[in-house]
Amino acid sequence: MEKVAGGQQPHQPVNETFDASEHVLLPGLVNTHHHFYQTLTRAYSPALNKELFPWLTTLYDVWANLNDSQMALASELAMVELLMSGCTTVADHHYVFSGALVNAIDCQVETAQRLGVRAALTRGSMSVGRDDGGLPPQTVVQDEQTIVDDSQRLIDRYHQRAEGAMTTIALAPCSPFSVSRELMRESARLAEKNDVRLHTHLAETEDETAYCQKLFGMRPLDYLEDSGWLTDRTWLAHGIHFNDDEIQRLGRAGTGIAHCPSSNMVLGSGLCRTLELEAAGSPVGLAVDGSASSDHSNLASEMRQALLLGRLRYSPSQVTHEAVIRWATQGSARCLGRTDIGGLEPGQQADLALFKLDEPRFSGAENPLAALLLCGAQRADRVMVAGRWRVTGGQPCDVDLDALMARHDEAARQLRRAI
């Protein structure tokens, strides 16, 4: 992206101009953690009002019936919802594979390409089922060679390495309670061999800490380090239950943290120590998490949640609107290993989110940037990805939103009926 001063002319030819004088301009927001398929199980009655482990065991039996067509609809709806909130780089952690759902990542790549959104996709996995002491049912676990082989296939086929990459692939075993130590280590080796990133859930709940101590004889971060994951190649979802020493170790390693405020609140998981992690050297990004625990895919809304939740732990002077916007842009980009997105500096990719303050909630606001968070912006008016408008007038381009929602809702009903 070329940035020129007032009165100057761009060096590159211009075929369109847009008057943004009535808009608040941000770098395109960057999401760092999601589970697109979970848009099909929002506000699901049997899973309401539960903590993480019972919530998971309730929903695993529903998710085990996912098929490719449902996955395609879930992915499209999640990406569209993110786009409409000002998000230009979406991320997903998909780890549910069954006989009926085998091409999930391929489907997501195709959907992202069609929508024109940047996508940081991960080949998730589960290899330890209930029969072996894990949480997921056996129907959604895979043998480890299948996981490794498919991971390599996806990297070879889809991972882009150049600046401005539209699709990247990372390796993402689900969690300490659903994969083996051997798969964690092999994933680390495969990621280093292919120079791709690593992602997993870690330190989300105290139950997880107790599980790791009982099964492995160590805390979650020690297990991560023992598996070869404590590096700047890694970013972790949640990262709540770290002690002071662990925060310093994460910072020295440069390991990123995807902060998921709404999900952490819904499941009662705890408060991420964002400022200490950032001060120690860990990139801190922002994430909506799966839509069955946060129940939305709106990154603009998540910024407000991060602001409010942060001020329960820290002072208002420490968790400012500027800090949260930094997490949702530059911090998130660093978690994904990107230096070419997340900012407005010359040379950055042309990913932009433009918001209008023309709703009643903004009336009387003096500081337009602060108003986005304090007054609760929900939807961007325009969103540009890689120099192309993908949202105009608050609506996604080339998408029949009403038809998409109708198909998606029917897919959710079918999934519930399959139980």
C-alpha positions, 0 to 999 in steps of 0.5 A: 500500500502506498501512502502519500501526504496531502496534496501529493499524487501516488506513484502508481496509477489510480483507477478509483478514488473514495472520499473517506472524510466521514469515516474512521479508518483502521488497518484491517483487523486480524483474527487469530483464533476461531472454529468456523464450524461452531457457527452451527451450534450457537446458543445450543441449549444442552451446552449452556451454562457449562465450563469448558470440559463438560461443554466440550463433551456435550458438543463433541457428539454433535460435531461428530456428525458434521459433513462437508456441505455443512462445513462449507456453509459454516465457513462462509458465514463465519468469514462473512461475519468477520469481514462485515466487522472489519476483519480482513485476515481470518484465522481458523483452527479446525480439528474435527474430522470424521468419515463424513468430513474429510475435506474441511481445510480444502473447503475453507481455502476455496471459500476464502478465495471466493470471498477475497479474504486473507486466511490463516488456516490450520490443520488441526487434529485429535488423536486421543479419544475417550477410549484412551483417556481423552475427551473426544469420541473415537469417531472424530480422532484420526491415526497420527500418520493420517494427520501428518500425511494430510498436514504435508499435503495441505502445506504443499498445496496451499501454503503461500510464502511471499509477502501479501500471501492470501492463504497460509497453513499452520499445524494445530494439534487441538490440545493436551487432552486430545492429542498424544505427546508424540503427535505434538513432537512430530508436528513441531518437527514438521513445522520446522521442516516446512517453515510453517507456524504452530498453534494449539489451545493452552492454559485455558482452564485450571482443569487443563492444568490438573489434567497435564499434571496428572497425565504428564507430571508437569504443567501445560507450559512445561509439556509444551516446551518438552514437546519442542513448541516453546518458540517464536513459531508458536501462537497459543489460544487463550493463555490464561493460567500462566504463573509469573515465571511462565510468562517470562519464559513465553516472552523470552521465546516470543510465543504469541497469545491469542486473547479470547475475551468473550469465550473466556467470559462465557465459559468462566475460564479466567482473565488472560494476563495480557499486559504482563505477557506483552511486557515480557515479549510475547505478541498478544493478538485478539480472537473471537474464538469459536462461535459456540463459546463466544457465539459470534464472529465479530472482531469489532465487538471483541475489541470492546470486550477486550477493553472492558474485561482488561479494565477489571484486571488493570487500570483504565490508563493501562488498557486503552482503546489504542492498546486494544486496537493494537492487539487486533491489528499489529499484535494479531499480525505478529501472532500469525508471523506477518509483518506485511499486514496490521498497519497503515505504513507505506509498503503494508498490504492494502487491507483497510476497515472504514467505520461510519459513526452515523448510528444513535450509539455514536451521537455526541462522541468527541473522540472518533477512535475511542468511540469505536470501542466505547460506543460499541461499533458492530459493523464496518461500512467498507472493508478493503482486502488486498486493494479490493473492496469486499464490503461496501455500504455495510454489506459483503460484496458478491454474497446473497446474505439472506440466502446464505443465512437461510442455508446456514440455519437449515444446516444447523437444524440438520446437524441437531437432528442427526444426534 
